[in-house]
Structure formats: structure tokens, C-alpha cells
Amino acid sequence: MDTKITLNESEMPTQWYNIIPDLPEPPPPVLHPGTHEPIGPADLAPLFPMALIMQEVSQDSYIDIPDEVLDVYRLWRPSPLFRAHRLEKALDTPARIYYKYEGVSPAGSHKPNTSVPQAFYNAQEGVKKLTTETGAGQWGSALAFACAIFGLGCEVWQVSASYDLKPYRKIMMETWGATVHPSPSDLTASGRAILEADPNSPGSLGIAISEAVEVAAQDPDTKYALGSVLNHVLMHQTIIGEEALKQLAKVGESPDLLVGCTGGGSNFGGLSFPFIREKMKGNMDPTIRCVEPAACPSLTKGEYRYDFGDTAGMTPLVKMHTLGHDFVPDPIHAGGLRYHGMAPLVSHIYELGLVEAEAIHQKECFDAGVLFARTEGILPAPEPTHAIAAAVREAERCKETGEEKVILTALCGHGHFDLRSYEAYLAGELVDYDYPEEKVAAAMERVPVIAG
Ligand SMILES: *Cc1c(COP(=O)(O)O)cnc(C)c1O
């Protein structure tokens, strides 16, 4: 009856898993924003180092993690897998709940699993500075940390609403040496265009991406880093699932249900892809479920079609579940889940029927998050409370049916910088939002129509 299932450093996986070659159908191509023709590696070269572009389009099932990256991973990896005995007891459920805890990283979330290799490959190719966007501040701090380790400059556009609400994330980024701007800013053409239309714009991830991409595209020594959505990002995160497979094997368990919160899809992909591989091989048969906010339901209410990754329409067109690239979210507290699209790879796997999705309102998520804190001790970030809420729903179903299901989730970050959200919850001030179908339909009229 272990509580904490650990691995030795020597048991840490030394390869990332690329699910693409194992899928029954390849994902649709990425298209040029102007010509609508499939793009090649050279089209991405102004923004990303070649090593990451080659990973983005790789057909190899496994990619070796460089020694320099493994060295940094060892600061917090392998991360622990916990059995949630006290949560189970509070729910009086026969289900067994496990959570893989990624809050042990320096930035407090799973994001350094990809910021570290991204900074490493950029430094290796002589890049001097990285630009990026951040919503809740988790990705910005993960990249600031990685840039400090590999001696790169780091410039971050933080969504204005969270820049004002989460000052400590900004100080953390600055401590690691990054420069932080609220977005929209007057430093870029895309930011100025938004401010002209609405001087009080709260910003969005899509707008902040436009600003960071614009600056990187104009400077040959600067490249851009994205914290989610792209194939190589999801691949870097698979170390979570590879470790979890080993840890569950140690205690002789196999999951019946795997739940993960989905913003852009990276912690979910990172946990689930190695399990989907085992499922496709016939070694296990878990149900695998994405959980998203009812206020930002890209999988459950968005359309599966080509759209831009940013608001200004500068990025390539990717086929994904989208709410439309000019989506401006309601002010829910799970800032990291407020992106208009879903990773093309997660969208594709959802279309193939390999995973399911459900949307949950934030009050139910915080109910589950507070119950989790009061039983397991860890105060979760608002994002993974979505996955915890889904696990609680399932555990309660098991109580009705008497099923002893094994539930696995990723507790992908702690909430120590999200205490304003808990303050609002405890004061009874949280409001539930539903994203209306009409708004999705209206936004689709501004999404490009791609023939075929
Ligand atoms: C960024 C972030 C998310 C959302 O991003 P995904 O790519 O969907 O994982 C979720 N949880 C935490 C803690 C985050 O930092």
C-alpha cells in the first residue's frame, strides 16, 4: 500500500516517445498562411531551431534525450507518483486514484520538461534570445528558468489580465533574468492594432503569441518558443507517461481510466501518449479522457478545421479543434486552459476515437481542488483541478457501482501563485461560464476556408 512510488535517477527514461508513426492515420499537414500549401522545414526556420523543426516532423518513434537535458531534468526528475489514499477515503470509494506530480519542478509545473530542451537546442544553434507568450505565467517562468540555465535572453508577453492578477509570476520570471511585458503592448504592430480597437483589451494567448512571433521573426538572433500545442512539445512531455508506466508497473497496477486537463494539450499528451501506445499494442485497455473548462470548450464545442495559432494570423494554419483565433475568453481562473485551439495531435487522436473529452465548470473544479488540498495536502493549480474533478466524478460513480477502477491523472502543477483564485472561491465569488454555440458559429465566419 505505497503512498509515494518513486524511481531512481538511473531508472529515468532516456528517450521521448513520438506517437505519430504509430497512429493508424497520419495527422493532416500544416499549411502556409498565405498560399494554403503544405509547409516544409525551411518555412519554420525563422522561428525555430532546425533540431526542433526536425522533431516536429519526425517519423522516428523514439528520440534520444540529450545528456545536457537529462542533467537538468535530474534537478527534479523522476517525479513522484502518489496514491491518493486520503482522497479515496474521503470519497469512500473503492476506486484507486493515482496522480503523477509535476509541481516538483523549479517552475512548479510540467512546463520545464519542454522549456529545457527547447532552450538547449536553441543555444546549441547559436540563438541569443527567445521570445514567448504566457497566460497564467507558468510557461513564461518555465522558459525563463531554462534560458537562465543555458545562458539565453528571454522576453515574455504576458496576457494583460493575468499580468495584473499574478504579479509574483512576473517577479519569478525577472529573477531568472527575463523581461516581461503586458500583452497587448505598444511594442509590436499586432499589439498596437489591438490597443487601437480596444485600449482596455484584457489580452489573450492568441494576441500574446502574435506579439512574440512578430519580434522573433524580425531578429535573426532571436527565435520563438511555444509551451504547448506543437508536436515536439507534446513529445518532450512524454517523459511523464513513460515514468508513470514504470511506476504503476512497480505496484502491479494498470489504469482503467486516465484523465488529464487540456489547455493546449501538452500535459495530457505527455501523460497519455505512452499509455495510448500500450493500448494500441493490446497491453492494456484504459479509457482516456481530456477534461476542459466549460468556458473554453475547444474539443467539446469547437470545430475541427484549419485555423491560425494566433490572433493576428501570422502562424501557419493547423487543423485542430478551435473556437476561432479571435476568441477572447471569459475571465475563468484556469488561465493556462484559455487557449482557442487544441493541439493538432490531440485533436487528431480525438477524431480517431482514441480519446474522449468532457467539459466541467470551474466551481466544481475548485470544490475538487479544495477537497484535494484538505486530504492530500498539495494545493493544485486551477488547471489540474479539472482533471481532479473528473477523477472525483469517476470515483463517486465507482462508489455507486462498487467497481474498483484504477484512475490515473497528472497533477501537472501546484497553485502557490494562484491563491487569488482560491481566495475568490473561498469568498463564494466564483462564477460559472458556458461558452455559447452562437459565439463559436460567429467566430467560424472569420476562420479561413480551406479547399479539400
Ligand atoms: C500550461 C499549463 C496547463 C495547460 O497546458 P497544456 O499544454 O494543456 O498542459 C495546464 N496546467 C498547468 C499547471 C500549466 O502550467
The ligand as a MOL file (V3000), in Angstrom:
LIG
                    3D

  0  0  0     0  0            999 V3000
M  V30 BEGIN CTAB
M  V30 COUNTS 15 15 0 0 0
M  V30 BEGIN ATOM
M  V30 1 C 0.2570 25.4510 -19.0690 0
M  V30 2 C -0.4330 24.6210 -18.0980 0
M  V30 3 C -1.5680 23.8720 -18.4680 0
M  V30 4 C -2.1740 23.9150 -19.8420 0
M  V30 5 O -1.3460 23.4980 -20.8650 0
M  V30 6 P -1.3550 22.0510 -21.5030 0
M  V30 7 O -0.4760 22.2010 -22.6710 0
M  V30 8 O -2.7550 21.7000 -21.8710 0
M  V30 9 O -0.7900 21.1300 -20.4890 0
M  V30 10 C -2.1610 23.0830 -17.5280 0
M  V30 11 N -1.6860 23.0160 -16.2660 0
M  V30 12 C -0.6090 23.7030 -15.8670 0
M  V30 13 C -0.1450 23.5580 -14.4660 0
M  V30 14 C 0.0570 24.5200 -16.7720 0
M  V30 15 O 1.1430 25.1800 -16.3840 0
M  V30 END ATOM
M  V30 BEGIN BOND
M  V30 1 1 1 2
M  V30 2 1 2 3
M  V30 3 2 2 14
M  V30 4 1 3 4
M  V30 5 2 3 10
M  V30 6 1 4 5
M  V30 7 1 5 6
M  V30 8 2 6 7
M  V30 9 1 6 8
M  V30 10 1 6 9
M  V30 11 1 10 11
M  V30 12 2 11 12
M  V30 13 1 12 13
M  V30 14 1 12 14
M  V30 15 1 14 15
M  V30 END BOND
M  V30 END CTAB
M  END
